[in-house]
Amino acid sequence: MNKKYLLFDLDGTLTDPKIGICTCVQYALSSFGIEEPDLDKLEPFIGPPLKDSFMKYYNFDDARAEEAIEKYRERFRDIGIFENKLYDGIPQMLNALNSQGMYMAVASSKPTEFVRRILEHFNIAKYFKVVVGSEMDGTRVNKDEVIQEALKQLFGNWPVEKTKVYMIGDRCYDVEGARKAGVECVGVTYGYGGMEELREAKCDYIVRSVEELQKFLLRGTQKPERTTMSQRIWQMVLPFLIFILARNIAMNVGAILLANIGNTLPNSDFLFVRNAQGELVSLTGNGAVLLTAFSFLVGGFSVWNIAKKTLAKTAEDMKLLHIKAEPPRNYALLAGATAGLALGLNVLLLLVSVVENSDSYQQVAQDQYAAWFPLGLICFGLIAPIAEELVFRGVVFGCVRRYMKLSAAMLVSAVLFALYHGNSVQGLYGAVMGFLMAYAYEYFGDFRMAVAVHILANVLSYVLSFIPAVSGLVNWPVCLVSLAVGGACAWMLHKQKKIF
């Protein structure tokens, strides 16, 4: 979700203050007879409140820490404040954000007076509507207090819309402050916190450079690629037509090859049906499924080059949203949503007689379940999902997400996936599960998650069809509980991170 209200930390995010801060800390320590020649050891002072750092790293008591702050400021006011530099690309990024109508503020633990002087010194004060820091009297030093005050000033008399705000900083204190204030945090690793610290603090998003930060904050505002409607449609339709054509050719060529094999192998009842004279009549269920698997392999291979390019482009678009790994809990929720919806929908379609009234589906089911169980499971539980995902999520969704809102792009890929099956049963089922597959792809930023959802749903449906006792599960309580569990898991997943 794109946000228009941006709160920036100063030290380690907009500017590199190492020399000024560390030299002033060195100066303050020397007044207490503590000599620290290595400025690198004083880097932990960059970011958190000075008082906390003096007490934490040098065991100063409250009074001594206050005295050390005064000595620090004695040098910082006129010298240390300018021993500072902007990170490369910061002015350009701020200008780009400003041109897109972003509302920006600075929220720093440094005293407001110093923050304003630094921004003016580097000629970037013009980009910020609000500048909030700590007070010289030692109040408002905690980052959540600074953020709350910045939000109050930024929104004025209007209600604070926390869902439209990012706090951007480099330390765990920025993350913790953002969480307490109820806003999402974007961590930058080019400052002084680093990837490990930000991950441990459970930062919402993490970027590694000013360039990545700019791309992240501006995502969704870029002008769409200049393509006509017909070109966009062709980008989707061409791979689909290639896939269908390749599958049909493979079915015909494969049938001819199998017929030749059947004529040369008299004892091949596993694949072929023969008449009393031993003549080849037709394929067995095993032969038909083997032929179907071959057609899916050929179809998938035929669109591989197109899909590979689209997947690479989509991965590039998604990567800034998925630098931080998803917690195991979210994978479990996705599995729960897949299993619950797959079971619930299958039972629902049986209960409302959609399955019974669809002759075309009855024929499909007869062909699928007439094969040896392991062979059918490999074909419809593994090969078919991979091939179909290359087309519908790899290409179709990958293309339309660049031109549409995410929810609409997911819906388009799901509807096309439903129509492709050619019958009401698989169409209804495919529309819901196809949307979930696209959602999983976008949510986790990994095409393999769409494939995993497809495989799990197909395997579950196929396995249950071979268990006689499953007929006892076709009742409304099982249907409603399964749909409720699947829906609840999907909802909890969405609550963790709203992607549209």
QUIPE-V464882 format. One record per backbone hydrogen bond with DSSP energy under -0.5 kcal/mol. NH is the residue of the N-H (numbers start at 0). CO is the residue of the C=O. If there is no record, write none. Layout:
# QUIPE-V464882
<<NH CO> <NH CO>>
This chain:
# QUIPE-V464882
<<3 163> <4 163> <5 3> <5 102> <6 4> <6 165> <7 5> <7 104> <8 167> <11 14> <12 9> <13 9> <14 9> <15 84> <16 14> <19 82> <20 16> <21 17> <22 18> <23 19> <24 20> <25 21> <26 22> <27 23> <28 24> <29 25> <30 26> <30 27> <31 28> <32 29> <33 28> <34 32> <35 33> <38 36> <40 37> <41 38> <42 39> <44 41> <45 42> <46 44> <52 48> <53 49> <54 50> <55 51> <56 52> <57 53> <58 54> <59 53> <64 60> <65 61> <66 62> <67 63> <68 64> <69 65> <70 66> <71 67> <72 68> <73 69> <74 70> <74 71> <75 71> <76 72> <78 74> <79 74> <80 75> <81 78> <82 79> <83 81> <84 15> <86 13> <89 86> <92 88> <93 89> <94 90> <95 91> <96 92> <97 93> <98 94> <99 95> <99 96> <100 97> <101 96> <102 3> <103 101> <104 5> <105 129> <106 7> <107 131> <111 133> <113 110> <114 110> <115 111> <116 112> <117 113> <118 114> <119 115> <120 116> <121 117> <122 119> <123 118> <124 118> <126 123> <127 124> <128 103> <128 126> <129 103> <131 105> <133 109> <134 138> <137 134> <144 141> <145 141> <146 142> <147 143> <148 144> <149 145> <150 146> <151 147> <152 148> <153 149> <154 150> <155 151> <157 154> <160 158> <161 159> <163 160> <164 161> <165 4> <166 183> <167 6> <167 165> <168 166> <168 185> <173 170> <174 170> <175 171> <176 172> <177 173> <178 174> <179 175> <180 176> <181 177> <181 178> <182 177> <183 164> <185 166> <186 184> <186 204> <187 168> <188 206> <190 187> <196 192> <197 193> <198 194> <199 195> <200 196> <201 198> <202 197> <204 184> <206 186> <212 208> <213 209> <214 210> <215 211> <216 212> <217 213> <218 214> <218 215> <220 217> <226 224> <231 227> <232 228> <233 229> <234 230> <235 231> <235 232> <236 232> <237 233> <238 234> <239 235> <240 236> <241 237> <242 238> <243 239> <244 240> <245 241> <246 242> <247 243> <248 244> <249 245> <250 246> <251 247> <252 248> <253 249> <254 250> <255 251> <256 252> <257 253> <258 254> <259 255> <260 256> <261 257> <262 258> <263 259> <263 260> <264 260> <265 263> <267 265> <270 267> <271 267> <272 281> <274 278> <277 274> <280 272> <281 272> <283 270> <287 283> <288 284> <289 285> <290 286> <291 287> <292 288> <293 289> <294 290> <295 291> <296 292> <297 293> <298 294> <299 295> <300 296> <301 297> <302 298> <302 299> <303 300> <306 302> <307 303> <308 304> <309 305> <310 306> <311 307> <312 308> <313 309> <314 310> <315 311> <316 312> <317 313> <318 314> <320 317> <321 318> <329 326> <330 326> <331 327> <332 328> <333 329> <334 330> <335 331> <336 332> <337 333> <338 334> <339 335> <340 336> <341 337> <342 338> <343 339> <344 340> <345 341> <346 342> <347 343> <348 344> <349 345> <350 346> <351 347> <352 349> <353 348> <354 348> <356 352> <357 354> <358 356> <361 357> <362 358> <363 359> <364 360> <365 361> <366 362> <367 363> <368 364> <369 366> <370 367> <374 371> <375 371> <376 372> <377 373> <378 374> <379 375> <380 376> <381 377> <382 377> <383 378> <385 381> <386 382> <387 383> <388 384> <389 385> <390 386> <391 387> <392 388> <393 388> <394 389> <394 390> <395 390> <396 391> <397 392> <398 394> <399 395> <400 396> <401 398> <402 399> <403 399> <408 404> <409 405> <410 406> <411 407> <412 408> <413 409> <414 410> <415 411> <416 412> <417 413> <418 414> <419 415> <420 416> <420 417> <421 417> <421 418> <426 422> <427 423> <428 424> <429 425> <430 426> <431 427> <432 428> <433 429> <434 430> <435 431> <436 432> <437 433> <438 434> <439 435> <440 436> <441 437> <442 438> <443 439> <444 440> <445 440> <448 445> <449 445> <449 446> <450 446> <451 447> <452 448> <453 449> <454 450> <455 451> <456 452> <457 453> <458 454> <459 455> <460 456> <461 457> <462 458> <463 459> <464 460> <465 461> <465 462> <466 463> <467 465> <469 466> <470 467> <471 468> <472 469> <473 470> <474 472> <478 474> <479 475> <480 476> <481 477> <482 478> <483 479> <484 480> <485 481> <486 482> <487 483> <488 484> <489 485> <490 486> <491 487> <492 488> <493 489> <494 490> <495 491> <496 492> <498 496>>
